[in-house]
C-alpha cells in the first residue's frame, strides 16, 4: 500500500490504519539499527520513499536533528502517518509529500533515498521505473538503499521470504520477493553504481546499497 496506488481493501481507512500501525510496531526496533547504520550529516536531505508510518524517518530525525527528512506516500497512508507523528510529537521533524511514486514528482534533490519493503509489491518493470525515478531524485554523489525480504539464489529458501513471496504473488499484480542479486541487477540497470548487498538477518531481511 505504500507510495503507489491506494489499496482496494479497506476504502474506509480502518483496515489501512490497522495495517500501517502494525507495520510501525514491527519496524520500530529495526529502524533504530538502520538509523545507526546509515548516519546522516547536518543538512543532508533524506527521502523515505513509501515510508508508511514514518518509523525510519522518525529514527533518523531523532538521531540526526540537523538532517531534513521527507516521507513520500499516498494520501490515504499519510492521513495515518500524520496521526502517528502527532502522537510521537514528531510532526515538525518530518516533511510529508503525497503522491503516487510511479507517476508524481518525488521532489529533491536528495542526498539519500531509503526504499524499505516496497519492491516486493511490483513486477520487475515497475521496480525498474521506481528505481530510475529514485535515482533521478538524487543529487550528484547521492546514495540509495533498498531493504527487502530476500530470497536465496535458488529462490526456495529461506522459509520466511519464500512464504512472503507466495503471499505477494497472490495479492499483488506481479509482485514477489527477490534475491539480492536480482535487486542489485535492477539497481545497476536503473543507472546506479557501486551496488553492494549486505548480509541478511535471521528473518531474511537485507539491504542493498548504491550510489547515483
TADAZI-V996500 format. One record per helix or strand of 3 or more residues. SS is the DSSP state (H for helix, E for strand). FROM is the first residue (numbers start at 1). TO is the last residue. If there is no record, write none. Layout:
ss=SS from=FROM to=TO
ss=SS from=FROM to=TO
//
This chain:
ss=H from=14 to=37
ss=E from=45 to=49
ss=H from=55 to=63
ss=E from=68 to=73
ss=H from=75 to=88
ss=E from=94 to=98
ss=E from=110 to=116
ss=H from=119 to=121
ss=H from=124 to=136
ss=E from=138 to=151
ss=H from=159 to=171
ss=H from=180 to=189
ss=E from=193 to=197
ss=E from=205 to=211
//
